[in-house]
Amino acid sequence: MLELDFSDFPQLTTQRLQLRRMTLNDAPALFRMRNDANVMRYMGRPRAERMEDVLVLFDTMEKDLSANEGITWAITLKGTDEVLGTVGFYRLKKAHHRGEVGYVLHSDHWRKGYMREALAAAVNCGFDRFRFHSIEAETDPRNVASNTVLERCGFIREGYFRQNFLSHGEFQDSAVYSILGTDPRP
């Protein structure tokens, strides 16, 4: 069984980004992302309607972190504290040394390469520090941008599930991507 300890929260740095622990001060930025219809279009979760929705999410992230069941980074540009997005691991399968990665980026920052940069840093941390054997990501197959980011970060589509989850009142398909610790990384 994989033993994880997130008590020494790893801050990650890339060429342009800083990935740090989220704080309650980040709630307004998280709300802007989770309230944006474009951002949430393929998320499979309801849009945040009130700040309380985001505070519940923040509380869940903190509980997961304390229990070593998940970790989420705030993505900021170096030298600023403005949150552009988040990336993190959740739905950990410790018995199989596997974690699922999830991410979100505010639409003002799309198509600038930020998510690819942040995801690559999180993946490297997942393998090098947390000792995952594999990392998976589940997406809506219609989300071409997200699927492209995954593929550019070395993920391979493992499966396609037809109408396997209910989202926004409709049954949706999902695609599962993964990368192994032995696979080439960006």
Wavefront OBJ file of the C-alpha trace (Angstrom):
o trace
v 0.000 0.000 0.000
v 1.290 3.440 -0.911
v 1.813 5.635 2.156
v 1.371 9.333 1.462
v 2.142 12.275 3.721
v 1.029 15.701 2.514
v 1.873 17.481 5.791
v 4.998 19.009 4.201
v 3.092 20.636 1.332
v 5.292 20.713 -1.773
v 5.470 24.036 -3.594
v 6.250 23.528 -7.259
v 7.896 25.989 -9.617
v 7.943 25.971 -13.397
v 9.350 28.407 -15.929
v 6.382 30.780 -15.543
v 4.291 29.396 -12.696
v 4.216 28.818 -8.967
v 2.033 25.994 -7.620
v 1.262 26.543 -3.954
v -1.179 25.555 -1.248
v -4.634 27.085 -1.540
v -5.865 29.427 1.184
v -9.247 30.889 2.030
v -8.035 34.102 0.382
v -8.231 32.191 -2.918
v -11.983 31.577 -2.558
v -13.029 34.527 -4.783
v -10.765 33.315 -7.630
v -12.022 29.766 -7.191
v -15.591 31.070 -7.306
v -14.898 32.972 -10.555
v -13.656 29.739 -12.141
v -16.377 27.488 -10.761
v -19.085 30.006 -11.670
v -17.909 30.451 -15.285
v -20.178 28.475 -17.660
v -17.333 28.048 -20.179
v -14.999 26.631 -17.548
v -17.635 24.280 -16.140
v -19.039 23.119 -19.488
v -17.254 19.759 -19.416
v -16.656 19.433 -15.685
v -19.537 17.115 -14.863
v -20.315 19.148 -11.766
v -22.775 21.967 -11.223
v -21.568 25.544 -11.466
v -20.946 27.298 -8.183
v -23.911 29.593 -7.651
v -22.828 31.078 -4.316
v -19.572 31.609 -2.485
v -20.750 28.974 0.005
v -20.463 26.346 -2.773
v -16.776 27.149 -3.101
v -16.254 27.191 0.663
v -17.668 23.647 0.838
v -15.237 22.605 -1.928
v -12.361 24.289 -0.099
v -13.319 22.467 3.121
v -13.337 19.143 1.242
v -9.883 19.870 -0.202
v -8.540 20.701 3.267
v -10.020 17.527 4.796
v -8.561 15.415 1.976
v -5.173 17.055 2.481
v -5.225 16.451 6.252
v -6.232 12.809 5.718
v -3.586 12.326 2.986
v -6.385 11.512 0.543
v -5.844 14.375 -1.902
v -3.767 17.432 -2.653
v -4.639 20.542 -4.668
v -2.328 23.307 -5.774
v -3.296 26.874 -6.632
v -1.684 27.873 -9.928
v -0.267 31.410 -9.974
v 2.088 33.304 -12.236
v 5.521 33.761 -10.688
v 5.669 36.990 -8.774
v 1.900 37.296 -8.347
v -0.626 35.777 -5.989
v -3.550 35.753 -8.453
v -4.945 32.234 -8.861
v -5.275 31.238 -12.519
v -6.422 27.695 -11.823
v -5.909 24.563 -9.782
v -4.365 21.145 -10.311
v -4.288 18.230 -7.918
v -4.643 14.564 -7.123
v -7.773 12.986 -5.703
v -9.556 9.610 -5.808
v -6.298 8.008 -4.797
v -6.015 4.251 -5.192
v -3.227 3.711 -2.697
v -3.344 -0.084 -2.938
v -2.517 0.294 -6.641
v -0.143 3.279 -6.329
v -2.436 5.249 -8.627
v -3.808 8.754 -8.371
v -6.316 10.652 -10.453
v -5.369 14.150 -11.538
v -7.864 16.937 -11.997
v -7.408 20.513 -13.073
v -9.256 23.691 -13.926
v -8.084 26.952 -15.471
v -9.976 30.226 -15.701
v -11.002 30.922 -19.305
v -9.056 34.223 -19.324
v -5.889 32.107 -19.281
v -6.723 29.444 -21.863
v -4.432 28.787 -24.833
v -1.306 30.145 -23.175
v 0.268 26.807 -22.228
v -0.233 27.339 -18.505
v -2.151 24.130 -17.875
v 0.346 22.000 -19.746
v 3.128 23.543 -17.637
v 1.224 23.071 -14.358
v 0.098 19.538 -15.200
v 3.634 18.485 -16.110
v 4.884 19.791 -12.746
v 2.129 17.966 -10.843
v 2.760 14.732 -12.765
v 6.486 14.904 -12.043
v 5.737 15.469 -8.349
v 3.291 12.559 -8.401
v 5.932 10.191 -9.693
v 9.084 11.580 -8.089
v 7.820 12.601 -4.654
v 4.602 10.647 -4.075
v 5.887 7.500 -5.846
v 2.743 6.845 -7.904
v 3.086 4.011 -10.379
v 0.439 5.534 -12.630
v -1.692 8.641 -12.884
v -5.083 8.781 -14.545
v -7.377 11.523 -15.766
v -11.046 11.240 -16.714
v -12.406 13.707 -19.246
v -15.423 14.470 -21.337
v -14.342 13.282 -24.818
v -15.788 16.488 -26.323
v -13.272 18.544 -24.344
v -10.652 18.605 -27.078
v -8.486 21.183 -25.300
v -8.208 19.094 -22.128
v -7.554 15.892 -24.042
v -4.830 17.638 -26.049
v -3.153 18.896 -22.850
v -3.132 15.355 -21.479
v -1.657 13.908 -24.663
v 1.031 16.621 -24.790
v 1.944 15.665 -21.220
v 2.446 12.024 -22.219
v -0.948 10.588 -21.250
v -2.461 7.844 -23.401
v -6.177 7.220 -23.756
v -6.896 3.894 -22.059
v -10.632 3.702 -22.383
v -13.863 5.205 -23.552
v -17.059 4.701 -21.577
v -20.417 5.383 -23.140
v -22.943 7.368 -21.120
v -21.382 6.311 -17.824
v -22.223 9.423 -15.807
v -25.089 11.855 -15.442
v -24.104 15.494 -15.848
v -26.285 18.553 -16.278
v -29.340 16.289 -16.706
v -27.844 14.221 -19.535
v -25.905 10.982 -19.639
v -22.380 11.705 -20.855
v -19.495 9.661 -22.182
v -16.077 9.764 -20.573
v -12.544 9.027 -21.669
v -9.858 7.756 -19.314
v -6.238 8.699 -19.894
v -3.174 7.523 -18.019
v 0.558 7.833 -17.798
v 2.954 5.389 -16.139
v 5.974 6.397 -14.159
v 8.096 4.616 -16.766
v 6.555 6.508 -19.702
v 8.341 9.470 -21.284
v 7.405 12.773 -19.650
v 7.435 16.262 -21.115
l 1 2 3 4 5 6 7 8 9 10 11 12 13 14 15 16 17 18 19 20 21 22 23 24 25 26 27 28 29 30 31 32 33 34 35 36 37 38 39 40 41 42 43 44 45 46 47 48 49 50 51 52 53 54 55 56 57 58 59 60 61 62 63 64 65 66 67 68 69 70 71 72 73 74 75 76 77 78 79 80 81 82 83 84 85 86 87 88 89 90 91 92 93 94 95 96 97 98 99 100 101 102 103 104 105 106 107 108 109 110 111 112 113 114 115 116 117 118 119 120 121 122 123 124 125 126 127 128 129 130 131 132 133 134 135 136 137 138 139 140 141 142 143 144 145 146 147 148 149 150 151 152 153 154 155 156 157 158 159 160 161 162 163 164 165 166 167 168 169 170 171 172 173 174 175 176 177 178 179 180 181 182 183 184 185 186
